[in-house]
Amino acid sequence: MTDDERPSPPVTSTSIVVLTLARRIETELGAALAPLELTVSRLGLLGHIAVVPGVSFSDLARMSGTTVQSVHTAVKALAAAGLVRDSTARAGSASTIEVTPEGARLLDAAKDAVAAVDERLFGPDADPIQRQISEAVLAAFDPGRAP
């Protein structure tokens, strides 16, 4: 096959590029969180509970992009692991879900693991394009930060 006969490369798609990078990030985060017995989803749920005092199951479902039933199941698992508690867990009453001291300790360890992944993927020694993506994303969510 000659160069003239070769198909041209596919059109670059922002969606595909971002999705590919997101999968790489999720894989790296998953590996970093595994020793803490956390997944990216469980970390997100635990983080939401920590920063929104008295958060409801419905609010957690909206924030997580999942169903209330899935959140109930996940919170039960977090409670069984001693990471959260629901001090008003009775049928028909609003819940008050909060992070336990063990959950707070685990969140601190997870922050360190996430920071290590950020450093590896987006820090000074990372691929220059990934560093540019990082700066653009951070600037988009922090209006005071210049791109």
Buried (B, 14 or more C-beta within 10 A) or exposed (E): EEEEEEEEEEEEEEEEEEEEBEEEBEEBBBEBBEEBEBBBEBBBBBBBBBEEEEBBBEBBBEBBEBEBEBBBEBBEEBBEBEBBBBEEEEEEEEBBBBBBEEBBEBBEBBEEBBEBBBEEBBBEEBEEEBBEBBBEEEEEEEEEEEE
